[in-house]
Amino acid sequence: MLVVPPAVLANAEARGLGGFLDGLEASLSWAQAAWGLNIGSAFGDATEAFVAEATLRDGTPAVLKAPLPLGATVRHEITVLRLAGGEGVATLLACDEERGLILLERLGRPMSALGIPVDTRHELLCAAAASLWRRAPGCGLPSGADHARRLAENVTLGWEELGRPCSSHAVDHALSCAERRIAAHENGRAVLVHGEVHQWNALEAPGGFKLVDPDGLLAEPELDLGVIMREDPLELIASDPFARAQRLAAMTGLEAAAIW
């Protein structure tokens, strides 16, 4: 019997994606036959995809992922995984874009479960992200400017939908920052970035950590470090917040202001 984690069920129902769930069992049966898989139990902490342990015929451990069909997200993820070739992100073993199925190498524990101190965690996340960064012109991924426009739209809509929970000055500042990043986007400097570099998306791998669940963008590399900026907020506000941007910049040779 197929057991889908509650969060995935709720997410699919909230987005009107019941058809995805209806066809999931058939898709998994196809993957078993086509890729020679033995599919095990699902990971219970998934939210936007059915993710389960799998084993290949030769005994190789793997992970089978069937993301919710959210626009072009599956295509973007597959594009990143193909271009990276296992550097910085999990290795892509097989995929079927039409069915929305992705077969990946099985990695270890998430960084979030290991109790790694903040500064060390940031160093490891920067190393994983930097392994992914590479030129990839013409690959069809959204740009950093596209991403900044989407963030600006989300800020505006979210502020109203949540009953204006912060000052209009804060919103204006956020929108101004987004405009600055749109203006700063340069195709010639854009690289392949993950888009969600944090400790829940970093899993143990030989020699360090690899990232999973890439959004996939062609943007300035500072975008990935901007995600690290927003995590661990209590530690951030307990000190000089800009000092974190400066430290991330020093670790990577990038611009502190853009990270900020």
N, C-alpha and C positions, 0 to 999 in steps of 0.2 A: 504493500500500500504506500502510495506517495505521500510523504509528510512535508508540507511546505511551512516554513517558520511563520509564526503569527505576524511578525512585522512585515514580511513580504506580502502575505495575504492582505493585510490592512492597507498597505501601500497600493497594491494592485486594485483593490476595490475602490479606494478613494480617488484613483485616477481613471476609473472606468475601464480597467484592463482585464476584465473577467475572461475575455477570449484567450489571453495569454495563459491563464491557469488551465483553461479547458484543453488547450493543445500541448501543455507541458509534458504530460506523460508520453504522448506520441513522439515528441521531440527527443526525449530521453531514450526511448526505445530505439529510435533511429541511431542515436549516438552509440548506443551499446553495440549495435550490429555493424555500423560503418567503421567505427574506430576500435572495435574489439575491447570494449570496456566492461569492467565489473563496477557498477555504481553502488557506493555505500551510503552512509547516512549523510543527511544535509547538515551544514553548519548552522547552528541556531541563532547566531548573531547577525546574519545577513539581513539587509533592509530593502535593497533595490534589485536583488537578483536571487534566484535559486542557486545555491552553491553547495556542492557535495563532493565528498571524497570519491576518488575513482582509482582503479588499478588497470593498467594495460595488460595485454596477454602475456607479455614477457616479465610481468611483475613490477614494472615501473610505477611508482606512486604518482598520482596526478590529481588535479582538481577540475571538475566540470562546472562551468558557470553558464547560467541562462538568465541574462539580465532582463529586467522589465523593458518592453519596447518603448523607450522614451525618445522619440524622434531619431536623431542620427547618433545617439550616444554609443550604441553597439558598434557601428561602423567606425566611429572615432577611436574607440578603445582598441579595436582590432588593428587599425592603422598604426597606432602608437606601438603596439606589441610587435608588429611586423618590422617596423623601422628600427626598433631598439635591439632586436635580436638577442634578448635576454640580458642586456646591459642596463642596470639600474632598475629594471622591472622584471616581473616573472617571465620566464621563457614560454613563448607560444608554441604548443605542440600540434594543435590542429584547430580549425575553426570552420563554421558554416554561417556566413553572414545572413543568408536568407532565413535560416531557422533561428538565428540569434544565439548560437552555441559557441562557447570558447573553452578549449581544453588547455590547461596550463600545468607547468611543473608544480609539484607540491612543495611549499616552503614550510618553514618552522613557525615558532610562536610569534605573535605580534609584539612589536616593541612596547605597546601599552601594557603588556602583562609582565614586563621584566623589571620594573622599578628603576629604570636608568635615570640618573640625575639629569636635570634640564639641560645644562651646558653640554654634557656628553651626548645627550639625545640629539641636540641641534647639530652637533658635528657629524653624527652618523646620518642624519636626514640630509644634510647638505651633500655628503659624499654620495649617497644614493641618487639624489636628484642630479648632481653634476655628471654622473655616469650616463644619464639619459640624454642630457643636452647635446644636440647636434643639429646641423643644418638639414632642413628637409623641405626645400622650396617645391611648390606645386603638388603637395601631398593631399590637399583638399581639406585640411583642418582649419577651424576658425582661428582668427588672429587675436593677438593680445588686445587690439582695439575693439574687436567684436566682443571680447570678454568684458572689457571695461564698460561698454555700452549696456551689456546685460546686467552687470552689477548695479549700474546706476538706475536702471529700470526697477530692479528688485528693491533697492533702497527706497525709491519713491513709493512704489506700491506697498511694500511692507510697512512703511511708516504709517500710511493711512489705514491699512487693514488691521494693524495692531493697536490702533487708537492713539497714534502719535506718542509713543512711549519715551521719546527723547526730545531734546530741543530742536527747533527748526535750524538753529545755528549749526548743530552737529550734522544734520542732514545736508545743509548747504556746503559744509566743509567736505563731507564725503563725496558729494557730486562734483565739487571742484577738483578733488584728487583724481576722480575718474576721468574728468576732462583732460587733466594733465597727462595721464597715462595714455589716453587716446592720441593726444598730440605728439607724445614721445615715441609712439610705435614706429619702428623702422623695419621694413621687410628684410633689408640687408643684414640686420643684426638679430632677427628673430630666429629662435631655435625651437626644437621640439621640447615641450615642457609637459609635466605631469598634470598640474592644476590642483591637486589636493594632497600636498606633501605633509602628512602628519603621522603621529605614532601609531594610529590605528590602521593606517595603510602601509606600514612598513613591517615586513616579516623577516625572520631570521633566514639567512642564506649563507653558504660557505664564504667566509671572508668578510662578512658584514651583514647588510640588510638589502632586500629588494622591495620595491614598491608594487602595490597592486591597485586595481580599480582606477586607472588613469582617465582623466577627462579628455586630455589630448588637445593641445593648442600649439600654434606657432607664435611665440611671444618672446619678449625679453626674459632672460632667465630669472631676473629679480621677482617675477610673478610667483614662482614656486617658493621663494623665501618669504614673500608677503604672507603666504599661508602660515608659515612657521611663526611669523610675527603675531598672528591673532590667537595662537594656541597658548596654553599656560597663562591665562590672563591675570591670575592672582599674583604670580611672580613678576609679571610685566609691570603692573601698576604699583608694586611694592618698591620699585627702584626707578631709575631714569629710563622710561620706555624707549627713547631714541638710542640708548646704549645697546639695546638688543639689535637694532638695525645696523649699528656700526660694527658690532661683533660679527654678525652674519656677513656683512660686506668684507670684513677683514679675512674671514675664512675662505671666501670665494673669489675675491678680487672684483666684486661688483659694486654698484652704487648704493650707498646707505639711503639716500633720499628716495630713490625708486623703490627700494624694499619697503620703506616706511609708507 
